[in-house]
Amino acid sequence: MWTHVHLPILLWRKGFDLLHAPAFVAPVVSPCPVVITIHDISYLLYPSHFARWWVAYLRSVMPPAIKSAAAIICGSQNSKRDIVRAYGVTGDKVRVVPYGVDHERFHPRAVLDREWAMDRGIRDGYVLHVGTFSYRKNIPILLQAVARLRTRGKWQGRQLVLAGSGNTALKGGRQILDSIRDLDLGSDVVLTGHTPDEHMPGLYAHASMLIMPSLYEGFGFPVLEAMASGTPVICSNTSSLPEVGGDAALYFPPSDADLLANAITGLMQDSKLAEQKRNLGLEWARRFTWKETADQTVEVYRDVARS
């Protein structure tokens, strides 16, 4: 009600020139031009992964909001293709503005809070996953890969740290916990729960690698944040992830636990490969800054204001 009733009245009373809605939802009717950021269309591609009320809400408000928007911003060319295909908008209405990395926070020298890490039971050499507990993150395939490495004697007593938690609008958390139990990985997996922002830079920088096996991502922040932290990355070869990771990441099909296990083994056993990916990641991540994101976003504002 606030978004679709109170906000338009406020915009009209105060005489605003433009509204930017940075997270999908915008007023269906607005007295001023609207720019919407649509990060992805996962709610259309994977509706069963979300709570029904959330999917129903987005299905009802997004088409008219997109139709009336002056411009749409997204973070990747893959998301642009999805939006154009799903909503039938013209390509010039959708502007790709890659997101950035806070390089003052995410860097190889970031310090891990040892007291917090010990409290969570985290040991050195851990493998890291960052993300909410949802189907789309495809975490069970990562757990299967870890179980296979352990069976082959190649896990070497490491830990898989899952930095994230569930969300009431998303489904899939129960399956993750069930997989940990069924694969007998209780001693190999650390569940941090919600990780406060201040601990994330150190958690990235001290990981042996980051793994992102997602089925679909509109951008994939953990990929770049890990690279900026000097941590090698393995991620799935779907959606926007190859676009975001470039040549700096290792890729695998998200349904293949064996290929993921082989990629993990490669980084664990080949120090030259790990160092190469670490250096490529640092160089690649430098291309992504919030200053550049801001400049391109302001240019969208200017184009809308001039039209």
C-alpha positions as CSV (number, residue, x, y, z in Angstrom):
1,M,0.0,0.0,0.0
2,W,2.9,2.4,0.8
3,T,4.5,1.7,-2.6
4,H,1.5,1.9,-4.8
5,V,-0.6,4.6,-2.9
6,H,1.4,6.7,-0.4
7,L,4.6,7.0,-2.4
8,P,2.9,8.3,-5.6
9,I,1.1,10.9,-3.5
10,L,4.4,11.9,-1.9
11,L,6.1,12.2,-5.3
12,W,3.3,14.4,-6.5
13,R,3.2,16.7,-3.4
14,K,7.0,17.2,-3.4
15,G,7.3,17.6,-7.1
16,F,10.1,15.1,-7.7
17,D,11.7,14.9,-11.1
18,L,12.4,11.1,-11.1
19,L,12.1,8.0,-8.9
20,H,14.6,5.2,-8.9
21,A,13.2,1.9,-7.6
22,P,16.4,-0.1,-7.0
23,A,14.9,-3.5,-6.1
24,F,12.2,-4.7,-8.6
25,V,9.1,-3.1,-7.1
26,A,7.9,0.3,-8.2
27,P,4.6,2.2,-8.2
28,V,2.3,1.0,-11.0
29,V,1.3,4.7,-11.5
30,S,3.7,7.5,-10.8
31,P,3.5,11.3,-11.4
32,C,7.2,11.4,-12.4
33,P,9.4,9.2,-14.6
34,V,10.4,5.9,-13.0
35,V,13.7,4.0,-13.4
36,I,13.5,0.4,-12.1
37,T,16.4,-1.9,-11.3
38,I,15.5,-5.5,-12.1
39,H,18.3,-7.8,-10.9
40,D,16.9,-11.0,-12.5
41,I,13.7,-12.8,-13.3
42,S,14.2,-15.8,-11.1
43,Y,10.7,-15.5,-9.9
44,L,9.5,-16.2,-13.4
45,L,12.0,-18.9,-14.3
46,Y,11.9,-20.7,-11.0
47,P,8.5,-19.9,-9.4
48,S,8.5,-23.1,-7.4
49,H,11.6,-21.9,-5.5
50,F,9.7,-18.9,-4.0
51,A,6.8,-18.5,-1.6
52,R,3.6,-18.4,-3.6
53,W,2.6,-15.0,-2.2
54,W,5.8,-13.4,-3.4
55,V,5.5,-14.8,-6.9
56,A,1.9,-13.8,-7.2
57,Y,2.7,-10.3,-6.0
58,L,5.5,-9.8,-8.6
59,R,3.5,-11.4,-11.4
60,S,0.7,-8.8,-10.7
61,V,2.8,-5.6,-10.2
62,M,5.8,-6.1,-12.5
63,P,4.1,-6.0,-16.0
64,P,2.4,-2.7,-15.5
65,A,5.4,-1.2,-13.7
66,I,7.7,-2.3,-16.4
67,K,5.4,-1.0,-19.1
68,S,5.2,2.4,-17.5
69,A,8.8,2.7,-16.5
70,A,11.0,5.2,-18.4
71,A,14.0,2.9,-18.2
72,I,15.1,-0.4,-16.7
73,I,18.5,-1.1,-15.2
74,C,20.0,-4.5,-14.8
75,G,23.5,-5.8,-13.9
76,S,24.3,-8.1,-16.8
77,Q,23.7,-8.7,-20.5
78,N,22.2,-12.1,-19.5
79,S,19.6,-10.4,-17.3
80,K,18.8,-7.9,-20.1
81,R,18.1,-10.7,-22.5
82,D,15.8,-12.4,-20.0
83,I,13.9,-9.2,-19.3
84,V,13.4,-8.4,-23.0
85,R,12.3,-11.9,-23.7
86,A,10.0,-12.2,-20.7
87,Y,8.3,-8.8,-20.9
88,G,8.5,-7.9,-24.5
89,V,10.2,-4.5,-23.9
90,T,12.5,-3.0,-26.4
91,G,16.2,-3.5,-25.9
92,D,17.0,0.2,-25.7
93,K,14.7,0.6,-22.7
94,V,16.9,-1.9,-20.7
95,R,20.3,-0.5,-19.7
96,V,23.1,-2.8,-18.5
97,V,24.9,-1.2,-15.6
98,P,27.4,-3.7,-14.1
99,Y,27.5,-3.6,-10.3
100,G,30.7,-2.8,-8.3
101,V,32.9,-4.1,-5.6
102,D,33.9,-2.1,-2.5
103,H,37.6,-2.5,-2.9
104,E,38.3,-0.8,0.4
105,R,36.4,-3.6,2.2
106,F,37.2,-6.6,0.0
107,H,40.9,-7.1,-0.4
108,P,43.5,-9.8,0.3
109,R,44.7,-8.2,3.5
110,A,41.3,-8.2,5.2
111,V,41.5,-9.6,8.7
112,L,39.3,-12.5,9.9
113,D,37.8,-12.0,13.4
114,R,39.4,-15.1,15.0
115,E,37.2,-15.0,18.0
116,W,34.1,-15.0,15.8
117,A,35.5,-17.7,13.6
118,M,36.4,-19.9,16.6
119,D,32.9,-19.4,18.0
120,R,31.5,-20.7,14.7
121,G,34.0,-23.6,14.7
122,I,35.8,-22.4,11.5
123,R,39.3,-23.8,10.9
124,D,41.9,-22.6,8.4
125,G,41.8,-23.9,4.8
126,Y,38.0,-23.9,4.6
127,V,36.0,-23.8,1.3
128,L,33.4,-21.1,1.2
129,H,29.9,-20.6,-0.1
130,V,28.1,-17.3,0.3
131,G,24.4,-17.0,-0.3
132,T,20.9,-17.5,1.0
133,F,19.5,-21.0,1.5
134,S,17.4,-21.5,-1.5
135,Y,16.9,-24.0,-4.3
136,R,18.4,-21.6,-6.9
137,K,21.7,-21.6,-5.1
138,N,22.0,-25.3,-5.8
139,I,23.9,-26.0,-2.6
140,P,23.0,-29.8,-2.5
141,I,25.2,-30.4,-5.5
142,L,28.1,-28.8,-3.7
143,L,27.4,-31.1,-0.7
144,Q,27.4,-34.1,-3.0
145,A,30.8,-33.0,-4.4
146,V,32.2,-32.7,-0.9
147,A,30.9,-36.2,0.0
148,R,32.5,-37.7,-3.1
149,L,35.8,-36.0,-2.3
150,R,35.7,-37.3,1.2
151,T,35.0,-40.9,-0.1
152,R,38.0,-40.6,-2.4
153,G,40.2,-39.4,0.4
154,K,40.7,-36.0,-1.3
155,W,38.8,-33.8,1.1
156,Q,41.7,-33.8,3.5
157,G,39.7,-32.9,6.6
158,R,38.7,-29.5,5.2
159,Q,35.5,-27.7,6.1
160,L,32.8,-26.3,3.9
161,V,31.5,-23.0,5.3
162,L,28.0,-22.1,4.3
163,A,27.7,-18.4,5.0
164,G,24.0,-17.6,4.8
165,S,20.6,-18.4,6.1
166,G,17.0,-19.0,5.0
167,N,14.5,-16.4,3.8
168,T,10.7,-16.5,4.3
169,A,10.2,-15.7,0.6
170,L,12.5,-18.5,-0.6
171,K,12.3,-22.3,-0.5
172,G,15.1,-24.8,-0.3
173,G,16.6,-24.5,3.2
174,R,15.1,-27.7,4.4
175,Q,16.7,-29.7,1.5
176,I,20.1,-28.3,2.4
177,L,19.9,-29.5,6.0
178,D,18.5,-32.9,4.8
179,S,21.4,-33.3,2.4
180,I,23.9,-32.6,5.2
181,R,22.3,-35.3,7.3
182,D,21.8,-37.8,4.5
183,L,25.4,-37.5,3.3
184,D,26.7,-37.6,6.9
185,L,28.5,-34.3,6.5
186,G,27.8,-32.9,9.9
187,S,31.4,-32.7,10.9
188,D,32.5,-31.3,7.5
189,V,30.0,-28.4,7.2
190,V,29.9,-25.2,9.2
191,L,26.6,-23.3,9.1
192,T,27.4,-19.7,10.1
193,G,23.8,-18.5,9.9
194,H,23.4,-14.8,9.0
195,T,26.9,-13.4,8.8
196,P,27.3,-9.8,9.9
197,D,28.8,-7.5,7.2
198,E,31.9,-6.8,9.2
199,H,33.0,-10.4,9.1
200,M,32.5,-10.9,5.4
201,P,35.8,-9.4,4.1
202,G,37.9,-11.6,6.3
203,L,35.8,-14.6,5.6
204,Y,36.4,-14.2,1.9
205,A,40.1,-13.4,2.2
206,H,41.0,-16.4,4.3
207,A,39.0,-19.0,2.3
208,S,41.0,-21.4,0.2
209,M,38.3,-21.0,-2.6
210,L,34.8,-19.8,-3.1
211,I,32.3,-22.0,-4.8
212,M,29.0,-20.7,-6.4
213,P,27.1,-23.6,-8.0
214,S,23.9,-21.5,-8.6
215,L,21.3,-22.5,-11.2
216,Y,20.7,-18.9,-12.0
217,E,22.1,-15.5,-11.0
218,G,21.3,-12.0,-12.3
219,F,24.8,-10.9,-11.3
220,G,26.6,-12.9,-8.6
221,F,28.2,-10.6,-6.1
222,P,30.1,-13.3,-4.2
223,V,32.1,-14.1,-7.3
224,L,33.6,-10.6,-7.6
225,E,33.9,-10.1,-3.8
226,A,35.9,-13.3,-3.5
227,M,38.1,-12.3,-6.5
228,A,38.8,-8.9,-5.0
229,S,39.8,-10.7,-1.8
230,G,42.4,-12.8,-3.6
231,T,40.3,-16.0,-3.4
232,P,40.1,-18.4,-6.3
233,V,36.5,-19.0,-7.6
234,I,34.7,-22.0,-9.0
235,C,31.2,-21.3,-10.3
236,S,28.5,-22.8,-12.5
237,N,28.6,-22.0,-16.2
238,T,25.0,-20.7,-16.4
239,S,23.2,-17.4,-16.6
240,S,25.3,-14.3,-15.9
241,L,28.1,-16.1,-14.0
242,P,30.5,-16.6,-16.9
243,E,29.9,-12.9,-17.8
244,V,30.7,-11.8,-14.2
245,G,33.6,-14.2,-13.6
246,G,35.3,-13.8,-17.0
247,D,38.5,-15.9,-17.6
248,A,39.3,-15.6,-13.9
249,A,37.0,-18.4,-12.6
250,L,36.8,-22.1,-13.1
251,Y,33.4,-23.3,-14.4
252,F,31.3,-26.5,-14.3
253,P,27.8,-27.5,-15.3
254,P,25.6,-27.0,-12.2
255,S,24.1,-30.5,-12.4
256,D,27.4,-32.4,-12.4
257,A,28.8,-33.1,-8.9
258,D,31.7,-35.1,-10.3
259,L,33.0,-32.2,-12.5
260,L,32.7,-29.9,-9.5
261,A,34.6,-32.3,-7.3
262,N,37.3,-32.4,-10.0
263,A,37.5,-28.6,-10.1
264,I,37.8,-28.5,-6.3
265,T,40.6,-31.1,-6.4
266,G,42.4,-29.1,-9.0
267,L,42.6,-26.0,-6.9
268,M,43.5,-28.0,-3.8
269,Q,46.3,-30.0,-5.4
270,D,47.7,-27.6,-8.1
271,S,49.2,-24.6,-6.3
272,K,50.2,-23.0,-9.6
273,L,46.6,-23.1,-10.9
274,A,45.3,-21.7,-7.6
275,E,47.8,-18.8,-7.8
276,Q,47.0,-18.2,-11.5
277,K,43.3,-17.9,-10.7
278,R,44.0,-15.8,-7.7
279,N,46.0,-13.3,-9.7
280,L,43.5,-13.3,-12.6
281,G,40.7,-12.7,-10.2
282,L,42.4,-9.7,-8.5
283,E,43.0,-8.2,-12.0
284,W,39.5,-8.9,-13.2
285,A,37.7,-7.6,-10.1
286,R,39.5,-4.2,-10.4
287,R,37.3,-3.5,-13.4
288,F,34.2,-3.4,-11.2
289,T,33.8,-0.3,-9.0
290,W,30.8,1.4,-7.5
291,K,32.1,4.7,-8.9
292,E,31.6,3.4,-12.4
293,T,28.2,1.9,-11.5
294,A,27.2,5.3,-10.1
295,D,28.4,7.2,-13.1
296,Q,26.5,4.9,-15.5
297,T,23.4,5.1,-13.3
298,V,23.4,8.9,-13.3
299,E,23.7,8.8,-17.1
300,V,20.5,6.8,-17.2
301,Y,18.9,9.5,-15.0
302,R,20.1,12.2,-17.4
303,D,18.8,10.4,-20.4
304,V,15.4,9.9,-18.8
305,A,15.2,13.6,-17.7
306,R,16.1,14.8,-21.2
307,S,13.4,12.6,-22.9
